């Protein structure tokens, strides 16, 4: 069996990345491709925790800005992550994988309630664990929720699969001179105010000495390549 670099990972996938060209809802060709990659990782012996954003349905800060009370807007975003988790868990089951959705907010009709010990048991049983509803609190992004869950399950790395292939000095879609980074320390990323994740997520990862890899979801077999140790995207650590 091929060697893997990371044996337990927390994979964060942006909701927008699952929406495809429609930019809203779910593109199931993308969802199925994600499931294929996750299945290949599981077959390599990798334990996977998964967090999915809600940007394909609702972003509390963006969509509710100046229109709603922030806590209410963020609550809608948490519900969006639950919708995505249920959909992807269903797709994973169709791919022959055992998946469980654990929510930070109790909603027993649809998900199980998150505890660290439940997640640990399911991961050790070879199940894919989907963490929904962020941290369960407003004012925290799903990036922060992903890092928090990654720290709690003692993941080897946080894998940030986004719709951009790396961390850049500026938005590469707007600035053709944007510098692409291969390796960064957390101190550098924070000092340069780079927008790979929000500051809270970056600081939490730094404080817990967690490796983070930011890469493009749409690159061929990108998730598999990362867990096997191939250098793609941008790796962020305290020290290299």
ABEGO torsion letter per residue (X at the ends): XBBBABABBBBBBBAAAAAEAAGBEBBAAAAAAAAAAAAAAAAAGBBBBBBBBAAAABBAAAAABGABBAAAAAAAAAAAAAAAAAAAAAAAAAAGBBBBBBBABBBAAABBBBBAAAAAAAAAAGBBBBBBGEAGBBGBBAAAAAAAAAAAAGBABBBBBBABABBBABBAAABAABBBBABBBAAAAAAAGBAABBAAAAAAAAAAGBBBBBBBAABBGAAAAAAAGBBBEBBBBABX
